[in-house]
Amino acid sequence: LSRFVLIVACSRVSETGLNMLRSLAMAIVVACFAFGAAPASAGTDVARLTPFKADRVVVFKSERKLILMRGEHVLRVYRVALGRNATGHKIKVGDNRTPEGDYVLDSRLVESKFYRAIHISYPNWYDRARAEFLGVEPGGAIMIHGLPNDVPRDFVGHPAIDWTNGCIAVTNREIDEIWALVEDGTEINIYP
């Protein structure tokens, strides 16, 4: 029906008006590509166009969601798997918990046992102080990463099962998107 209405509307527009509409449509398309907009891929929950890069990453552990943000605008939403013991803040090495707090995505690993990985700056000063007070090692090597290189997706149960040792896992296609949309130095806020 909408195509029919558009055809009828266009047939009633003068030749000059039609040329103006074509020019406007072309200008919008060119502007989207010129300013770095890209179509959102299937399987993510958000916008049809993603301008530029994300300036913040937000994770809601209880909802198993990772959200890429630019200002107050949502760019992408991903369903994630977390550490096997996902409830609560990471306290020590080996507790299989995903940390909670404010961190920075500070480096990237191309060579790892997972398909691409972006390092999260855990432990921060608070995590180290807490671990020292408790007499434990805080752990580290917390990442946003893709699936294991040597294990099929169905074997780990991604994303229905929390299967990591405390990291935040997405599919390989999703880590490719995140890799492209997030730069080193980007803030990440991880909430319960």
Secondary structure, 3 states (H helix, E strand, C coil): CHHHHHHHHHHHCCHHHHHHHHHHHHHHHHHHHHCCCEECCCCCCCCCEECCCEEEEEEEHHHCEEEEEECCEEEEEEECECECCCCCCCCCCCCCCCCCEEEEEEEEECCCCECCEEEECCCCHHHHHHHHHHCCCCCCCCEEECCECCCCHHHHCCCCCCCECCCEECCHHHHHHHHHHEEEEEEEEEEC
